[in-house]
Amino acid sequence: PSCLLLQFLSYLGACDRLLKQGYEEGQVEEAMEMFQYSEKKAAEFLHLLAQFNDMGFQQNEIKEVLLLCGNQREKALEELVMK
């Protein structure tokens, strides 16, 4: 049981750090689940999501493209522009 507790505390810590960066709670939870609770990958995803959102792309399209492109910024941007 202590192993599960440590994993949960690690997850909460990661979520807390991402929330402090200004991301919305729902987005943080979704990103953490999508990337098997990898804080690094979730942070990359959230950063790019916000960046592309600021450029005027639709959030659902951004999510789809980022997942397909494995968070590769240039490749994702290319895909978004072509849509």
Number of C-alpha atoms within 10 A of each C-alpha: 5 7 8 9 10 11 12 12 12 14 17 13 13 21 22 14 15 22 16 10 12 9 17 12 13 10 16 23 18 13 22 23 12 14 15 10 18 14 20 13 17 25 21 16 26 24 15 20 23 15 14 20 15 10 9 9 17 13 13 10 15 22 19 12 20 22 14 13 15 13 20 15 18 10 14 22 17 11 16 17 8 7 7
